[in-house]
Amino acid sequence: MAEEEELFDLLIPPGVPRSAIRDIITKYDVDLVDRAEQLNFANMEGDTRYLLAFRGKKEVLEEAEKDLHALVLDFIGEE
């Protein structure tokens, strides 16, 4: 029986443009998943929300995170 490789999630912050999400999915070997997360700030203490995440190998997600950050900065016009 083959050993399964451990997968990790990279949460996508709310407001990330769909184009950036699409670019990451196209470029990297990741899956788009939704994941329940408890929120612990402001008036949302203990509320559970479903957030999007990329799921994949740790090394792949580390590279994808860098690209996602650059894509978002480009989208908002930051350098």
ABEGO torsion letter per residue (X at the ends): XBBBBBBBBBBBBBGBBAAAAAAAAAABBBBBBBBBBBBBBEAABGBBBBBBBBBBBAAAAAAAAAAAAAAAAAAAGBX
